[in-house]
């Protein structure tokens, strides 16, 4: 009890930014009999709180940890109850029954699980969480966290990967992720597993990227967002390591997919980040004037200028495809390379 109270005192200092769409509400039905209806109701509510608490906890952690949480006493557990909505109830002389909707204090539950090592959460949100699996045609089966996943090792060796405004992170090798993911289930994970992985890793979007060695100079990529269709990309590089080119192909594909998603979700209003190389500053001034004259382009935000190169953002309406068409009609070309669009 002392440790629990200390935890409550320290809770104010804990911060966590939850991005996963995990529900902290649970509907429960309870019925109790006792010497009178008041005692029956009191016992029924204790059962209801515990049911709801454990129901929500199951969405966030393993069964073993849920069993540990079930060891909390009623007076400890009550701290996690944030709101109770009585849908229906009925009392008699010595019984009470009710249908309830109970909301759990998610921040308190997450903080308690973190402190008691029931979950590992990445503090900084990831726009794109990559789950890299690998298979070598010389061997059977795929690997994820196991030894031999050279695809994951190469991605990790790149450190922080950024494309435009998007941050790419590789899934961490920790006990929480290992509790729910294997090399065999990532390409077809359930919605329950997907929500857990989003929550654990504080991720906005999750992509499984399976790499298959298809020869000395070739790699086959299978890229799949949760609930989306699978994209196959064959990467061949006779001069260099094909995995280097595979990383860029993966980034380009996911970035473009996310750009289109952004357009769809924002009512056909989006933004891209571009680079323009110039010989004289007046070339950029003229370029900016011509871009602003295109009706689809709503705004140009100028960023860093260095070494005869300017970085800028284009706010536009409509789809990316129509923007490219509008630019081409004005004599411009737009290509994507290493996380940014190049305009010429």
C-alpha positions in Angstrom: 0.0 0.0 0.0 2.9 2.4 0.8 4.4 1.8 -2.6 1.1 2.4 -4.3 0.6 5.7 -2.4 4.1 6.8 -3.3 3.3 6.0 -6.9 0.3 8.2 -6.8 2.4 11.1 -5.4 4.9 10.7 -8.2 2.3 10.4 -11.0 2.2 14.2 -11.6 5.8 14.0 -12.8 5.0 11.3 -15.4 4.2 12.3 -19.0 3.1 10.2 -21.8 1.7 11.0 -25.2 -0.8 8.3 -26.3 -1.4 8.0 -30.0 -2.9 4.6 -30.3 -6.7 4.3 -30.5 -7.1 2.0 -27.4 -10.4 2.3 -25.7 -10.4 2.8 -21.9 -14.1 2.1 -21.5 -15.8 -1.3 -20.8 -19.4 -2.4 -20.5 -20.1 -4.9 -17.7 -23.1 -6.5 -16.1 -23.2 -7.5 -12.4 -25.6 -9.2 -10.0 -25.2 -9.8 -6.3 -27.2 -11.0 -3.3 -26.5 -10.0 0.3 -28.3 -9.4 3.6 -29.8 -6.2 2.0 -29.8 -4.4 -1.3 -27.3 -1.7 -0.1 -24.6 -4.3 0.7 -25.4 -6.2 -2.5 -24.9 -3.0 -4.5 -21.6 -2.3 -2.8 -20.3 -5.8 -3.6 -21.7 -5.6 -7.1 -19.9 -2.3 -7.8 -16.6 -3.8 -6.6 -17.0 -6.6 -9.0 -17.9 -4.2 -11.8 -14.9 -2.1 -11.3 -12.6 -5.1 -11.3 -14.2 -6.5 -14.4 -13.9 -3.2 -16.3 -10.3 -2.6 -15.0 -9.1 -6.1 -16.2 -11.0 -5.8 -19.4 -9.2 -2.6 -20.3 -5.8 -4.0 -19.1 -6.1 -6.9 -21.4 -6.0 -4.5 -24.4 -2.6 -3.2 -23.2 -0.5 -6.0 -21.9 0.0 -9.8 -21.5 -2.3 -12.3 -19.7 0.5 -12.8 -17.1 0.5 -9.1 -16.3 -3.3 -9.0 -16.2 -3.1 -11.7 -13.5 -0.7 -9.6 -11.5 -3.1 -6.6 -11.8 -5.9 -8.7 -10.5 -4.0 -9.0 -7.3 -4.6 -5.3 -6.5 -7.0 -4.8 -3.6 -10.3 -3.1 -4.0 -9.2 0.1 -2.3 -6.2 0.3 -4.7 -8.2 -0.5 -7.8 -10.8 2.2 -7.1 -8.2 4.9 -7.9 -8.2 3.8 -11.6 -12.0 4.3 -12.0 -12.6 7.6 -13.8 -16.3 7.5 -14.6 -19.3 5.2 -14.2 -22.4 5.4 -16.3 -25.4 3.3 -15.1 -27.2 2.0 -18.2 -29.8 0.0 -16.2 -30.2 -1.2 -12.6 -32.6 -3.0 -10.4 -32.8 -3.5 -6.6 -34.9 -5.9 -4.5 -34.9 -6.8 -0.8 -31.5 -8.5 -0.8 -30.2 -8.2 -4.4 -28.8 -5.8 -6.9 -28.2 -6.1 -10.6 -27.0 -3.5 -13.1 -25.6 -2.9 -16.6 -22.8 -0.3 -16.5 -20.4 1.5 -18.7 -17.1 2.2 -16.8 -14.3 4.4 -17.9 -10.8 3.7 -16.7 -8.2 6.4 -16.1 -5.9 5.5 -18.9 -3.0 7.7 -18.0 -3.0 6.3 -14.4 -3.1 2.8 -15.7 -0.3 3.3 -18.2 1.9 5.0 -15.7 1.3 2.2 -13.1 2.1 -0.4 -15.8 5.3 1.4 -16.8 6.5 1.8 -13.2 5.9 -1.9 -12.5 7.6 -3.1 -15.7 4.4 -4.5 -17.2 4.9 -2.6 -20.4 7.6 -0.7 -22.3 6.5 2.4 -24.2 8.5 4.6 -26.6 8.2 8.2 -25.2 8.5 9.9 -28.6 5.7 9.2 -31.1 6.6 7.6 -34.4 4.8 8.7 -37.5 5.8 5.4 -39.2 6.7 2.3 -37.2 8.5 -0.3 -39.4 8.3 -4.0 -38.5 11.1 -5.5 -40.6 11.0 -9.3 -41.2 13.6 -11.1 -43.3 13.9 -14.4 -45.2 16.9 -15.8 -47.0 16.1 -18.0 -50.0 18.9 -20.3 -48.8 17.0 -21.1 -45.5 13.5 -21.9 -44.4 11.3 -19.5 -42.5 11.4 -15.8 -41.6 12.9 -13.9 -38.7 12.0 -10.8 -36.8 13.7 -10.4 -33.5 15.8 -13.5 -33.9 19.4 -13.6 -34.9 19.9 -13.4 -38.6 17.6 -10.6 -39.5 20.1 -8.6 -41.5 17.3 -6.4 -42.9 16.4 -5.1 -39.4 20.1 -4.7 -38.6 20.7 -2.6 -41.7 17.7 -0.4 -40.9 18.9 0.1 -37.3 22.4 1.1 -38.5 20.9 4.1 -40.3 19.8 5.6 -37.0 17.0 8.1 -37.2 15.3 8.0 -40.6 13.3 11.1 -41.7 11.5 11.8 -45.0 10.0 15.2 -45.3 7.9 15.7 -42.1 7.7 11.9 -41.4 9.8 10.1 -38.8 10.5 6.4 -39.4 11.3 4.1 -36.5 12.2 0.4 -36.4 10.3 -1.6 -33.8 12.2 -2.2 -30.6 13.4 -5.6 -29.4 11.7 -5.5 -26.0 9.6 -7.9 -24.0 6.3 -6.0 -24.7 6.7 -6.3 -28.5 7.9 -9.8 -28.3 4.9 -10.8 -26.3 2.6 -10.1 -29.2 4.6 -10.3 -32.4 6.4 -13.1 -34.2 7.8 -13.3 -37.7 4.8 -15.5 -38.7 2.0 -13.2 -37.5 3.1 -9.7 -38.5 1.9 -9.8 -42.1 -1.6 -10.8 -40.9 -1.8 -9.4 -37.4 -5.2 -9.1 -35.8 -6.8 -5.8 -35.0 -6.3 -6.5 -31.3 -2.5 -7.1 -31.8 -2.3 -4.0 -34.1 -3.8 -1.7 -31.4 -1.5 -3.1 -28.7 1.6 -2.5 -31.0 0.5 1.0 -31.7 0.0 1.7 -28.0 3.2 0.1 -26.9 5.3 1.9 -29.5 3.3 5.2 -29.4 3.0 4.9 -33.2 0.7 6.6 -35.6 1.0 4.1 -38.5 2.4 0.6 -38.6 4.0 -1.0 -41.7 5.3 -4.5 -42.0 8.2 -4.6 -44.5 9.3 -8.2 -45.4 12.6 -8.5 -47.2 13.5 -11.6 -49.1 17.0 -12.2 -50.5 16.4 -13.0 -54.1 20.0 -13.4 -55.3 23.4 -11.8 -54.7 22.2 -8.4 -56.1 18.4 -8.5 -55.6 16.0 -8.1 -52.8 12.2 -8.5 -52.9 10.3 -6.2 -50.6 6.7 -6.9 -49.4 5.3 -3.7 -47.9 2.0 -3.8 -46.0 0.2 -1.4 -43.8 -2.3 -2.8 -41.4 -5.6 -3.5 -43.2 -4.2 -2.4 -46.5 -3.0 -4.2 -49.6 0.5 -5.6 -50.0 3.0 -3.9 -52.3 5.8 -5.9 -53.9 8.9 -4.2 -55.1 11.9 -6.0 -56.7 15.1 -4.1 -56.0 18.3 -4.9 -58.0 21.6 -3.2 -57.8 24.6 -4.7 -59.6 27.1 -2.2 -58.3 26.2 -1.7 -54.6 24.4 -3.5 -51.7 20.8 -3.9 -52.8 19.6 -3.3 -49.3 20.7 0.3 -49.5 18.5 0.8 -52.5 15.7 -1.2 -50.8 15.6 1.3 -47.9 15.1 4.2 -50.3 12.5 2.3 -52.2 10.6 1.6 -49.0 10.8 5.2 -47.8 9.6 6.5 -51.2 6.7 4.2 -51.3 5.5 4.7 -47.7 6.1 8.5 -48.0 3.9 8.8 -51.1 1.3 6.5 -49.6 1.2 8.7 -46.5 1.0 11.9 -48.7 -2.1 10.5 -50.4 -3.6 9.5 -47.1 -3.0 13.0 -45.8 -4.8 14.4 -48.8 -7.7 12.1 -48.4 -8.1 12.8 -44.7 -7.8 16.6 -45.0 -10.4 17.1 -47.6 -8.0 17.3 -50.5 -5.6 19.8 -48.9 -2.0 18.7 -48.4 1.6 19.7 -48.2 4.9 18.5 -49.7 8.5 19.4 -49.0 10.7 20.2 -52.0 14.1 21.4 -53.0 15.1 23.7 -55.8 18.7 24.2 -57.0 19.6 27.5 -58.6 22.5 29.3 -60.1 21.4 32.8 -59.1 19.0 33.9 -56.4 16.8 35.6 -59.1 16.2 32.1 -60.5 14.5 31.1 -57.2 12.5 34.4 -57.1 11.2 33.7 -60.6 10.4 30.1 -59.7 8.5 31.2 -56.6 6.5 33.7 -58.7 5.6 31.1 -61.3 4.6 28.5 -58.6 2.3 31.0 -56.8 0.6 31.6 -60.1 -0.6 28.0 -60.3 -4.2 27.9 -58.9 -3.8 24.6 -57.2 -0.9 25.9 -55.1 -2.2 27.7 -52.0 1.0 28.8 -50.3 4.8 28.6 -50.6 6.7 28.4 -47.3 10.5 29.1 -47.8 12.8 27.2 -45.5 16.6 27.0 -45.4 18.7 28.5 -48.2 22.3 27.2 -48.7 24.8 26.3 -51.4 22.6 27.5 -54.2 19.7 25.4 -52.9 16.5 26.3 -51.3 14.2 24.0 -49.2 10.5 25.0 -49.2 7.0 23.6 -48.6 4.1 23.7 -51.0 0.5 23.8 -49.6 -1.8 22.6 -52.3 -5.4 21.4 -52.9 -6.5 18.3 -54.8 -4.4 15.2 -55.2 -0.7 14.8 -55.6 -1.3 13.5 -59.1 -3.1 16.6 -60.2 -0.4 18.8 -58.7 2.2 17.0 -60.7 0.1 17.4 -63.8 -0.3 21.2 -63.0 3.4 21.6 -62.6 4.1 19.7 -65.8 1.7 21.9 -67.7 3.8 24.9 -66.6 7.1 23.2 -67.7 8.2 21.9 -64.3 9.1 18.3 -63.3 8.7 16.9 -59.8 10.6 13.8 -58.7 11.1 12.2 -55.2 14.5 11.4 -53.9 15.8 10.7 -50.3 12.8 12.0 -48.5 12.2 15.2 -50.5 10.7 16.3 -53.8 13.1 17.8 -56.3 11.5 20.4 -58.6 13.1 21.5 -61.9 
